[in-house]
Amino acid sequence: MTEARWSSRAAERFREEVDGNKQVDTLLLQNATTRQEQGPHLWNEVREQVRTKCARLNPELGSAVAMFMVTPESELQVQVTVPDGGHRRLDATFMPTSTYGVLSWSISGHNTNEAHRGEYELGVEQGKAVFRRDKSIVESPEKIAEEMLDPLLLY
């Protein structure tokens, strides 16, 4: 290969790589902006689902068993009084600046030593912020609320 031909091909490959990197950087910035703008709204949907489910459960049980607690916007807390008089508590936190574990939750007060917790990352799919578990499973706010409340109430 001649010097002139090599330099032309090398320059072309270099420009393609620079352009490709610019496209990746642009996509990463768009995704970060989408997560930042839409993530808090998505978290509020989870909080609202939990609040609504607690409000609907209590009349079904005939008493205030599940109490949705007023907390800072980045947190969620539900306290449950179980039939033996004990208490269980769900604590959830939304940390939009975190890479992983943007939404994390745990339950305390169980008689068992089983860990009752979960974690979701905030991703972007088709231009919309979504909560994902295991990097691929997209979960709706309603499904996340149920996954948090079920072990709080049933196990």
N, C-alpha and C positions, 0 to 999 in steps of 0.2 A: 504494500500500500504506500502510495506516495505521501510525502509530508503534507502537502496541501489537502489531499483527500482525508488523511487522518485528522488533521486539525478541524476541518469542516464537520466531520462526523462527531468528533469529540465535543465541539461547540454545540452542535445540535442536541446531543445527549444531555449535556450540561443544562441547556435551556429547558429541555423537557423535564428534567429533574427539578429545577427551580420552579417551573410552572406547577408541577405536581405537588410540591411542598406548599406552594401558595394556596392551592385548592384545598389541601388537607387542613392548613391553618385556618382558612376561611370557614370550613365546615365545623371545625372544633370551636371556633368563636361563635358561630351560629347556634351550635348545640348548647354551649355554656350560657348564652343569652336566653335561649328558650327555657333551660332549666331554672335560671334565675327569675325569669318573668312568670313562668307558669307553675313552678314547683310549689310556692306558698299557697296558690289557689287549690292545687291538687291535695295538699296537706289539709287545707280547710275542709275539703270534701270528705276526707277520712274522718276528721273530727266531727263533722256534722252527721255522718253515717253512724258513728259510735253514739253520739248524743241521742239521735232519733231511735236507735235500736234499744237503748236503755229506757227511754221514755215510753216506748211501746211494750217493753217487757214487764215493767212494773205493774200496770193494770192487769195484765194476763196472770200475774202471780198474786194479785190482790194486796200487795204492799210494796213499799219502796226498798227493793232488794239491791238494785244496781243504781248507784249514785254517780252521775257524771259530775266531776269536780271542776270548778272554775280554776283555770291555770293560765300562765302566760301563753301567748299564741304559739310558741314553739314546743309546747308540751301538751300532754293529754293525760288525765288520770281518772280512773273509775274504781270505786270501792264497792265491794259486794259483801253483804252479810249472808253467810251460809247457814243452813238449818241448825248446825251444832252451836251457833252463836259466834263462830269465828269470823274473821274477815280476810278477804283476799283483795289484792290491789293490782290493777293494771297501770303501769307507767309507760308512756311512749314519748319519744322525743324526735323532733324534726330539726336536722342540722343541714341546711341547704348548701353550706360551704364545704361539707365533707365529701370526699370522693366516694367512699363506700359507707354503708350504714347510715345513709341520709335519714331514713326513718328506722328507728330501732325501738323495740318494746320488750318488756318483761313483766312477769307476774310473780308477786310474792304472796306468802301466806298459805301455800298449799301444804297439805299433810304429807305429800309425797316429796321425795327428793328430786323428782324429775325437773329438768330445766324447761320452763315454759317461756320461750322468747322467740323473737324473730327480727329479721333485718331486711331492709330493702334498699336498693340503690335507685337513684333518680336518673333515668335515661331519656333519650329522645327517639321517637319512632314516628316517621312520616310527619315531621315538623311539630309534634306534640310531646310534652313532657309526660312520662309514664313512670310508675313505680315498677321495678323489676326485682324478682327474686332469682337467685342463681344465674344472673346475667342474661337470662333468656325468657323467663316466664313473666309475662306482663300481668299485673294484678290490678283489678279495679278498686276504687276506694271502698265500695261495698264489700268486696271479697276480703280486703285487708281488715276491715272492721270486724267481720265475722271470724277471721282467723285469730284476732286478738281477743274477742269476747268469748268464743267457745271454750277455750281452756280455763278462762276465768270463772265461768259458770258451771261447767259440766264435769270437770275432772277432779 
